[in-house]
Structures are given as structure tokens and as C-alpha cells.
């Protein structure tokens, strides 16, 4: 409840009426009871309070805070802190599957755990970079050339991935070809028959960097309708070797 000093009209907030208590205004030092009545020396009310002094100690706003209100505030802050910690823990648990695949977290995990596997999801093929064309070779045959870029999603250098090519045919059959990323091939190498693949690219891809690739696809099924590319992670041999 709210109690107002009858002398200077300063307002105080107390939780309940304190029986036989004298409140002291901290602004004008006026004494008044819990109902806002001023206590005057010599009147009946004053004499009554004096007889009850041993059983009814004087309370002011500061005394109320020290006698329980402050402790209650401390308890409120404690419960609020526990509630906040619970919400944070629930958020981490709910989003753990997402955060555990985050590039920074995964990079730190691979640095600390030498036996931690590299995941296919640690690589991403940029769909806007992929394009294909038919190339006529020296013997008159056609070969499908697919170019694009694959990006390292981790804050850690990784060996270039292999690329899985899936041919989706009109009959519903899927033909799969897996090819490594090779060093760049010249146009003469691409047109030569038979095609001799350049050496496999073993240079590590920088953290959050990308690597271009050129795939030479021979014997493409004639009934192919779509081609799907997927990066396959190459596992590490150790912490210092990729």
C-alpha cells in the first residue's frame, strides 16, 4: 500500500500495514503511523506508541528494505538469472544440429579432433557457376564439358573434394560417375582422343575459399534429361596432412 507523509506529502510504498508501527519520513523526519496520521508528542496516540515501543519497533522505508524487501529483490534476480540460463540452454539444444555444421564450429572441431571426419556438407557447389556445353573432338565425337566452382565452407584448409555426377534418364534410371577435380586442362587436351586426364588437383583449398573444376564426361547416356552434381569430401590422413 501507499502511505503519504502528512507533513511534506512524500509518498512511500509499503507492502502491508504494520501494526503499532511508527514510520519516519526520511525527508522531513516527521513521525506518522501506518495510516498516514501524524504522531504528536503528548497526545493519546503518541503515548500508546510509547507503551508499545518494546514490541513495536520504529520502521522507515530503509528499515523495510533491510528487513525483507531487499532480500526479495535478490531472490527475483536469482530466479531471472536461472530462467535466462534455462532459455539459453534450450536454444543451444534446439539449434545444435544447425550450429554443429556451422563453418567456424566445424573448423575448430577438425583442428582439435584429428580423427573427426570431413563431411560432404563441408563443401558446396555454386549453382550459378555451373554450365555445360558439348565439345567436338578431333575424331568427330562429342564430349560433354561441365564447368563450375566448389566452395570450402570451413575456416580450415581442405583437400579438394571428388565430384559425383548423376545422370537422370527418361526411363527413370540413374547413372552415377565419380570424378576427382584435376588440374586445368588445355583445349587441345579436351579435344584429344582418347582423352588423357590431367593429374589430380591435390592443392588444399583455402578456408572459405573456392576451387574451379572442369569435368569431361564421355559416354553420356542418350536418354539423359538432367544432370545432378554433388561434392564428396575426401577424408584426411592426419591433422598435418590433408
GIVEN-V948587 format. One record per pair of residues at least 24 apart in sequence whose ideal C-beta (glycine too) atoms are under 10 Angstrom apart, sorted by sequence separation. I is the first residue (numbers start at 1). J is the second residue. D is the distance in whole Angstrom. If there is no record, write none. Layout:
BEGIN
[[I:J:D] [I:J:D]]
END
This chain:
BEGIN
[[5:29:10] [6:30:7] [7:31:9] [12:36:10] [22:46:9] [125:149:7] [126:150:7] [181:205:9] [190:214:8] [194:218:9] [5:30:6] [6:31:10] [7:32:8] [34:59:9] [124:149:10] [125:150:5] [126:151:6] [189:214:10] [193:218:10] [5:31:10] [6:32:6] [124:150:7] [125:151:8] [190:216:6] [5:32:6] [6:33:10] [9:36:10] [22:49:6] [31:58:8] [123:150:6] [124:151:5] [189:216:9] [4:32:9] [20:48:8] [21:49:9] [22:50:10] [123:151:7] [124:152:9] [184:212:8] [3:32:8] [20:49:7] [31:60:10] [122:151:10] [123:152:7] [124:153:6] [184:213:9] [185:214:6] [3:33:9] [6:36:6] [22:52:9] [122:152:7] [123:153:7] [181:211:6] [184:214:7] [3:34:6] [5:36:8] [6:37:7] [7:38:7] [20:51:10] [21:52:9] [22:53:9] [29:60:10] [122:153:5] [123:154:9] [150:181:7] [181:212:8] [182:213:8] [183:214:10] [185:216:7] [3:35:8] [4:36:5] [6:38:4] [20:52:5] [121:153:7] [122:154:5] [181:213:5] [182:214:7] [202:234:9] [1:34:8] [3:36:5] [5:38:8] [6:39:10] [19:52:9] [20:53:9] [146:179:10] [180:213:9] [181:214:9] [182:215:9] [1:35:10] [2:36:9] [22:56:8] [24:58:6] [26:60:6] [119:153:9] [122:156:9] [179:213:9] [181:215:9] [182:216:9] [200:234:10] [20:55:7] [21:56:6] [22:57:9] [23:58:8] [24:59:8] [25:60:8] [26:61:6] [119:154:9] [123:158:8] [180:215:10] [19:55:10] [20:56:4] [21:57:8] [22:58:5] [23:59:6] [24:60:4] [25:61:9] [26:62:7] [118:154:8] [122:158:7] [125:161:9] [179:215:6] [19:56:7] [20:57:9] [21:58:7] [22:59:7] [23:60:6] [24:61:9] [123:160:9] [179:216:8] [205:242:9] [18:56:8] [21:59:5] [22:60:9] [23:61:8] [24:62:9] [118:156:9] [123:161:5] [125:163:8] [162:200:9] [177:215:9] [179:217:8] [204:242:5] [18:57:10] [21:60:10] [24:63:9] [122:161:8] [123:162:10] [203:242:10] [23:63:9] [118:158:6] [123:163:10] [145:185:10] [160:200:8] [177:217:7] [202:242:8] [18:59:6] [23:64:9] [118:159:8] [120:161:8] [159:200:10] [160:201:5] [177:218:9] [21:63:9] [120:162:10] [159:201:9] [160:202:7] [177:219:9] [21:64:10] [111:154:10] [118:161:8] [159:202:7] [160:203:7] [177:220:9] [110:154:7] [111:155:9] [120:164:9] [159:203:8] [160:204:8] [161:205:9] [175:219:9] [14:59:8] [18:63:10] [107:152:10] [109:154:9] [110:155:9] [111:156:6] [145:190:7] [159:204:6] [160:205:6] [175:220:9] [18:64:8] [107:153:9] [108:154:9] [110:156:5] [157:203:9] [158:204:6] [159:205:8] [175:221:6] [14:61:8] [106:153:8] [107:154:4] [108:155:8] [109:156:9] [143:190:7] [157:204:4] [158:205:6] [174:221:10] [12:60:8] [13:61:8] [106:154:5] [107:155:4] [108:156:8] [110:158:9] [143:191:9] [156:204:9] [157:205:6] [158:206:9] [173:221:8] [175:223:10] [12:61:5] [15:64:8] [103:152:8] [104:153:10] [105:154:9] [106:155:8] [107:156:4] [156:205:10] [157:206:6] [158:207:8] [175:224:8] [14:64:6] [103:153:5] [104:154:8] [105:155:9] [106:156:8] [107:157:9] [138:188:9] [143:193:9] [156:206:10] [157:207:6] [161:211:9] [163:213:6] [165:215:7] [167:217:8] [171:221:9] [173:223:8] [177:227:10] [181:231:9] [10:61:9] [13:64:9] [102:153:9] [103:154:5] [104:155:5] [107:158:9] [154:205:9] [156:207:6] [157:208:10] [158:209:9] [160:211:5] [170:221:9] [172:223:10] [173:224:10] [12:64:9] [101:153:8] [102:154:9] [103:155:6] [104:156:10] [135:187:9] [139:191:9] [141:193:7] [143:195:7] [152:204:9] [155:207:5] [156:208:9] [157:209:8] [161:213:9] [163:215:6] [165:217:7] [169:221:5] [170:222:9] [171:223:6] [174:226:10] [176:228:9] [178:230:9] [180:232:9] [15:68:8] [102:155:10] [103:156:9] [137:190:8] [138:191:5] [139:192:9] [140:193:9] [152:205:4] [154:207:6] [155:208:6] [158:211:10] [160:213:8] [167:220:7] [168:221:9] [169:222:9] [170:223:4] [172:225:10] [181:234:10] [15:69:7] [137:191:5] [138:192:6] [139:193:4] [151:205:8] [152:206:7] [153:207:9] [154:208:7] [167:221:5] [169:223:4] [170:224:8] [171:225:10] [174:228:9] [176:230:9] [178:232:7] [180:234:8] [14:69:9] [135:190:6] [136:191:8] [137:192:7] [138:193:6] [139:194:9] [150:205:8] [152:207:6] [153:208:7] [165:220:9] [168:223:9] [169:224:6] [170:225:6] [13:69:10] [135:191:7] [137:193:5] [152:208:6] [167:223:9] [168:224:7] [169:225:7] [15:72:9] [137:194:9] [151:208:8] [152:209:5] [167:224:5] [168:225:6] [169:226:9] [3:61:9] [137:195:8] [151:209:7] [152:210:7] [166:224:10] [167:225:9] [168:226:4] [151:210:4] [152:211:8] [167:226:8] [168:227:7] [149:209:10] [150:210:7] [151:211:8] [166:226:8] [167:227:6] [168:228:7] [149:210:5] [150:211:6] [166:227:7] [167:228:8] [148:210:10] [149:211:7] [150:212:8] [165:227:6] [166:228:4] [148:211:10] [149:212:5] [150:213:6] [165:228:7] [166:229:8] [148:212:7] [149:213:7] [164:228:8] [165:229:6] [166:230:7] [147:212:7] [148:213:6] [164:229:7] [165:230:8] [147:213:7] [148:214:9] [163:229:6] [164:230:4] [146:213:8] [147:214:5] [148:215:8] [163:230:7] [164:231:8] [146:214:7] [147:215:8] [162:230:10] [163:231:6] [164:232:6] [145:214:7] [146:215:4] [161:230:9] [162:231:8] [163:232:7] [145:215:7] [146:216:8] [161:231:4] [162:232:4] [144:215:8] [145:216:6] [146:217:6] [160:231:9] [161:232:6] [162:233:8] [144:216:8] [145:217:8] [161:233:5] [162:234:6] [143:216:6] [144:217:4] [160:233:10] [161:234:6] [143:217:7] [144:218:8] [159:233:9] [160:234:7] [143:218:5] [144:219:10] [158:233:8] [159:234:5] [142:218:9] [143:219:9] [144:220:5] [158:234:8] [159:235:9] [141:218:8] [143:220:8] [159:236:7] [141:219:10] [142:220:9] [153:231:10] [158:236:8] [159:237:9] [137:216:10] [150:229:9] [152:231:10] [144:224:9] [151:231:9] [156:236:10] [129:210:8] [135:216:8] [137:218:9] [146:227:7] [148:229:7] [150:231:5] [123:205:9] [159:241:9] [160:242:9] [129:212:8] [130:213:9] [132:215:9] [144:227:8] [146:229:7] [159:242:4] [126:210:7] [129:213:9] [158:242:6] [125:210:10] [130:215:10] [132:217:8] [157:242:7] [124:210:9] [126:212:10] [134:220:9] [156:242:9] [123:210:10] [123:211:9] [125:213:9] [132:220:10] [132:227:7] [130:227:9] [132:229:10] [130:229:7] [107:207:7] [107:208:9] [127:229:9] [104:207:10] [125:228:10] [103:207:8] [104:208:10] [125:229:5] [103:208:7] [125:230:7] [125:231:6] [123:230:9] [124:231:7] [123:231:4] [122:231:9] [123:232:8] [120:230:7] [121:231:9] [123:233:6] [120:231:6] [122:233:6] [123:234:10] [120:232:6] [121:233:8] [120:233:5] [118:232:10] [119:233:6] [118:233:4] [117:233:8] [118:234:7] [118:235:6] [117:235:6] [118:236:6] [117:236:8] [116:236:8] [115:236:9] [114:236:8] [114:237:10] [115:238:9] [116:239:10] [114:238:6] [115:239:9] [118:242:9] [114:239:4] [110:236:8] [113:239:9] [114:240:9] [112:239:9] [111:239:8] [110:239:8] [110:242:10]]
END
